[in-house]
Each structure stands twice: as C-alpha cells, then as structure tokens.
Amino acid sequence: MLDEKDLQAIAKLIDARAEKTEDLLLDEIGRTQSYLEKQISEVKKNIDELNQYYRITRLENDNTTLLLKMIESLQKDVEELKKKTA
C-alpha cells in the first residue's frame, strides 16, 4: 500500500501535470484568439472595401441614369428643332 509520502508525491505530480496542461491550453487559446482577431480584421477590411465599391458603383449608376435622361431630353429638343426648321 501507499503511505502518506507516496500519496503526496503523486498529488504533486498530478498538480504539476494539471498546471502544465492548463498552461498549454491557455497558450493555445491565446494563439487561437490572435488568429481569429486577425481573420476578423481582414473580413472587416474586405467589407469596408466592398462598401466603398458599392457606393462608387451606385453613384456611377446614378450618373449614368442622369446622363441618359439628359440625352433623351436633348434628342427631343433636336427633334423639335428639326420639325421647326422643316
């Protein structure tokens, strides 16, 4: 049978092993957190770029629509002038 000294030695080994495991887990959690924060940062950057692209595209579409309306208006004016001069 194990005496008190042996039990204490085993308890110390178990505590040391548990502490080592805890340290390893905390290190891994820290690495995982850093990795995920980097990934989140990249996703945010990409979303910001997409938002900028969307805004630019929307403005370009609006400008194109306005130009088309202006061209239609000018075409009507030209047609009216043609009728007046004919």
N, C-alpha and C positions, 0 to 999 in steps of 0.2 A: 504494500500500500504506500501511497504517497504521504509524506509528512508535510508539516506546515511550510517548511522551507521550500520544498519542491512545488507546492501549490502557489507560493508567492512568486517563484521563478517563472512558472507557467503563466501566471497572471501578468507579470511584467512583459513577457514575450507577446502575449495576446494584445496588451495595451500598445506596445511598440508597433506591432503589425497593424493594428487598427489605426494608429496615428499615421503610419506610412501610407496606408490605403486612403485615409482622409486627405492627406496632402496631395497624393496623386490625383484624386478626384477633383479637388479644388483647383489644381493646376489645369486639368483638362477642361473644367468648366470655364476657367479664365480664358483659355485658348479658344474655346468654342464661342464664348461671348465676343471676343475680339474679332473672330472671323465673321460672325453674324452681324456685328456692328458695321464692319467693312462692307459686307454684302448689302445691308440696308442703305448705307450711304451711297453705294453705286446705283441702287434702284431709285433712290430719291433724285440723284443726278440725272438719270435717264428720264424720269418722269418730268423733271424740270425742262429738259431738252425737248421732250415731246410736247409739253405745254407751249413752249416758245414756237415750235414748228406749227402747232395748231393755230396759234394766234396769227402768225405770219400768213399761213395758208388762208385763213378766214379773211384777213384784210385784203389779200390778193384777190380772192373771190369777190369780195365786195367791190373792189376797184374795177374788176373785170365787168361786173354787172353794171356799174355806173357808166363805164365806157361804152358798153353795148347800148345802153339807153340813150347816151349822147349821140352815138352813131345813128340809131334809129330816128332820133329827132332831126338830125342833120339830113338824113335821107328824105324825110317828109318835107323839110324845108326846100331841098333841091327839087323834089317833085313838084312842089307848089310853084317854085320859080320857073321850072320848065313849062308848066301849064300857062303861067302868066306871059311868058315870052313867046309862046307858040301861037 
